[in-house]
Structures are given as C-alpha cells and as structure tokens.
Amino acid sequence: MKRATDILDEVIAAIRSSQTREEAKNKLMSKFEFSDEQAEYILMLRLQTLVGLEIQKILDEMKEKRDLITYLTSIIENPKKLDKVVVDEMIYMRDTYGDERKTEISNDVELIYELDSSIKRLKKLDELIKEPVITWIDSDYKLKVLYQSRILKVPE
C-alpha cells in the first residue's frame, strides 16, 4: 500500500487506461512489480482511502508491525527473555484458568507402602519380559496390567 501511495498518480493512470479489471491487474503487476495479492488489493481500494489521514494510518500500522517484529525477535534471540515470557504466561494461565486440586492429599503412610510394593513388582516384571503394555493403578493403589500380548502372572 505504501508503495502504491508513493506512485499514486502512475497507479491511477495505469488503472484508468485499462479496459477490464484483469487488464488493470496485469498492468499493476508488470509495470510496478506488485504481487497478485497486492494488485488485487489496490484494485479493491476506494479513493477515499487514499486521503492523507488514511495514508498516515497505513504508515502507523507498518511502524507498529515492525516494532512488534523487533520485540518478538529480541525475545526469541535472548534465552533469559524467552524463559521470563514462558514463566509469565504460565503464571497467567494458572491465575486465569487454574482450579482447585483434583487429587486428594493423604497422610496415610500405608498407602505409600502399598504403592511402593506395586512399583517394585512392576520393576520385577520389567526384568522378566519387555513388551509394551497398558497398566492401571486402581483406587486401592494396586497395579493392574490391562493389555499384554501373552499372559503373565504378577508375582506377589
């Protein structure tokens, strides 16, 4: 858009000298080296958007986009800045979408020992056979193998 406004009189002359929309588009692309999308956008413009105020809005938008690109590039290139952004976004997500804890915290030590023994049994199984399985720890903290290709008894 900025390029078109810089050579506005020539662009308008090229459009006016054309018989069809397609011809005008081709002239803009060949004479001024606009891309297909740029030429299409120029043809869709109304003359009211070419007044000084609108041109200034376009220039301001271009500056804003360049500043944003510079800022984002500085984040990507600086690991400390990137870490800070990630931490800030995680805090925002926690504060915005966080909810109460879904699991229950228990002081019952026996449950921990039962889980520990289940994990030890799982490690023993790992030594016996290596294949992908689906496991499940039930509400009693007992480990169950839901899928495996051959039947294998879990040692107690």
N, C-alpha and C positions, 0 to 999 in steps of 0.2 A: 504494500500500500504506500509506503514511504517513497519507494522508487517511482511509483506511478504519479504521486503528487509532485515529485520533483520535476517530472517531464509532462505535466498535466496537459499543456496545450497540444503537444505532439500526440499524446494518447487519445485525446478527444478528436483530433484531426483524423487519426487512423480509424477510429470507430465511425466517424461521420462519413468517411469516404467509402465505407463498406456497404454492400447491398444487403447482405444477410448477417445474421448473428455469427454463424460459423466462419464467414469470411473475416469478420472483425476479430474473432478469437484467434484465427490463424495469423493475422497481421500483428496482433499483440505478441504472439509467441515468436514469430520470426523476426520482426523489426526490433523489438525491445528485449528479447530473450526471456520472456516470462514463461513460467511453467504452465501446464494445462490448468492446474488449480488456481494459480494466480490470475490468469487471463479470464477464467470463468468468474472469479470473484470481482474483478474490475468491471466486467460487463453487467454484473448484478447490482453494482453501486448506483445509488441515485445521486444526482448532482448536489443535493442538499448536504450530503456527507462530505463534500469536498470544500466546504467553507472552512475558514481558518480555525474556528473553535474545534471542529471535528478532527482536523489535521493535528492539532495540539493534543487531543485526546489519544490519537494513534501514537504520537511520539512519546507521550507519557506512559502508555501501555508498553511500548517497546522498551523503555528505560526500566520499567518495573520488572519485566520479564528478564532482562539482562541482569538486574540486581539479584533476582531470585536464583538465576543460574549460577552466579558468582557465589552466593551464600551456600547453595546446596553443594557446589563443587568443593568449597572450603571444608564442609563437613565430611565429605567423602574422603578427602585427602588427608585429614587430620584424625588419627585414631582416637585421641582423647576427646575431641569434639563429638565424634561418632558415638563413643561409649556414653557420653553425657546425654546425647539425644535419645539413645536407646533407653537409658535409665529413666529419663524424664517421661518418655512415652509409656514405659511400664508402670510408673507411678500414676500417671494419668489414667491408664486402663484400670488399675487396681481401684483408684478412687472413684472412677465413673461406673465401672461395671462389677466391682467386687461385691461379694455377698458373704453371708455367714458360712462358716466351715461346714462342710457336708459330712465329714467323718467325726467320729466320737473319740475323744482322748480318754484313755482309761489308765488308772493307776494299778490295775490288776496285773501283778507280775506273772502269774501263772499263764496268762495268755501269751506273753512274750516267750516263755519257755516252750509252749506248745508250738508256736510259730517257728521257733528256733529248731526244734526237733524235726518239724516238717521240712525245713530248708536243708537240714543235714541229710534227711532221707532223699531229698531231691538230688543232692550232690552225689550220694551213693549211686543213684540211678544213672547219673551222668557218666559215671565211671563204667557202668555196665553196658550201656548202649548209647549210641549217638545218632539221633534222628530228630527231625522237627516234630514237636508235639504241642498240643494246646493244653495248658494247665489252668487250674482254677483253685483259688483258696476260698473255701466256703465260710459261712458265718461262724463256724466253730474253729476257724483258723487251721483247717485240715487241707492239705494239698491233694487235689484230685487231677488225674490225667484224663482229659476229655477225649483226646484223639491220639492214636498212635497206630502205626501200621501193623504191629504184632502185639499180642497180649503179653504183658509183663507184670508180674506181681510186685507190688511195692513192699520192700522189707519194713518190718515194724521196728 
